[in-house]
Amino acid sequence: MTHEIKADWDTLLNQSKLTGEDYFIASHSVLQNSGLKFTTADVIALARIMADDFRSTVIAVSAQKIEDCFCSVSGGIEGISEAIWEKGGI
């Protein structure tokens, strides 16, 4: 799975519809195979939990990427600072 979005808005809209359907089908299957009695609201609630879990993962990956960028910038600034210091300052 890529962590960079390269799709246009129409593609993203269509993908969101398919993703919603995937969550609904997956949650329905889980509940159907559980042997429990369930309602449509239960299917929707489980689909929402699945979507929220994936959203949390996306946010965590994004936060890690931002942290990596800040660390790279910080390391670069530190390198510049050390170079200036070694040359006797400004």
N, C-alpha and C positions, 0 to 999 in steps of 0.2 A: 504494500500500500504506500502510495506517495504522500508526502506531507506538504506538497505544494499544489495549490488549486490552479488549474490551467483552463478551466471550462468557462464558457460564457453564461450569462444569466439565464437564458432559455434552457440550456443544458442542466444547470443547477436546479431550476424549478422542476423540470421533468424528473431529475434524479431524486429530489425530495419526495415526490409522489411515490416513486418506486420504493424508496427506502421506508416510507410509512407503511406501504403494503407489505414489505418484507417483515417489518416488526410485528404487524398484525397477524400475519400468517404464522410466524415463529411462535408468538405468544399463544395463539390458538392451539397450535400443535402441542406445545408444552402442557397446556391445561387439559387438552383432550387425552393425552397420554398419562396424565397424573391419576386418572380415575376419580378425581374430585368432581363435584357438581360445581358448575360455574356459569356466569352470565356474560353477556356481551361487555358489560362494564368491567368485569374481571379481566377479560382479554385486553381491553383498552388500557387498563391500569398496568398490566404486566408489560405491554408494549411500551408504555411510557417509562417504566422502570428500565427497560432495555435501552431505550433511546437516551435516557438521562445518564445511564452508566457509560455509554459510548461518548456522550458529550463531555463527561468528566475526564475521560481518557484523552480526548482531543485537547481539552484545556491543559491537562498536565503535560502533554507532549509539547504544546505551544510554549508553555512556561519554561520547559527545559531548553527549548531552542532559543528563547529570549535570554535565558541565563547564560547559555554558551556564547551568544553574541556579546553580552556584557563582559564576560570573562575575556574574550578575545580583544575587545576594545580596551579593557583595563590592562591587559598584558602589553598591548601596543603602547599605551600611554606610559606605562612603567618603563618599557624599553627606551622610549624617547627621553624620559626623565633621567635614566641612568646614563645615557649617551651624553646628554647635556652636562650632567654632573662630572663625568669623566673628562670632559673637555674644559673644565674650569668654570662652568656656569655660563650664564648669558652675559 
